[in-house]
Amino acid sequence: MSFETLVENVRTCSTEEKKELKFILERALAEERRREIKENGRRSMEEFRRGKLKGSGSISELKKILAEE
């Protein structure tokens, strides 16, 4: 099904169906974002373990690291 067909089908839905679809899409987008954040965290931890990332113990250290980049 093409995107255009999907949009046309949604337009023929009732208001309640559209609200339900909106709810489903919002939940799906939130879940997708959570997966992205989790994956980014996993990659960052792996890079940290390999010594590719610097950790900072204080705000001043963090500022120094960021200034170096």
Contacts in CASP RR format, 6 or more apart in sequence:
PFRMAT RR
TARGET T0000
AUTHOR 0000-0000-0000
METHOD contacts of the structure
MODEL  1
MSFETLVENVRTCSTEEKKELKFILERALAEERRREIKENGRRSMEEFRR
GKLKGSGSISELKKILAEE
1 9 0 8 1.000
10 18 0 8 1.000
10 21 0 8 1.000
13 21 0 8 1.000
44 53 0 8 1.000
47 53 0 8 1.000
48 55 0 8 1.000
54 65 0 8 1.000
55 61 0 8 1.000
55 65 0 8 1.000
56 62 0 8 1.000
56 65 0 8 1.000
END
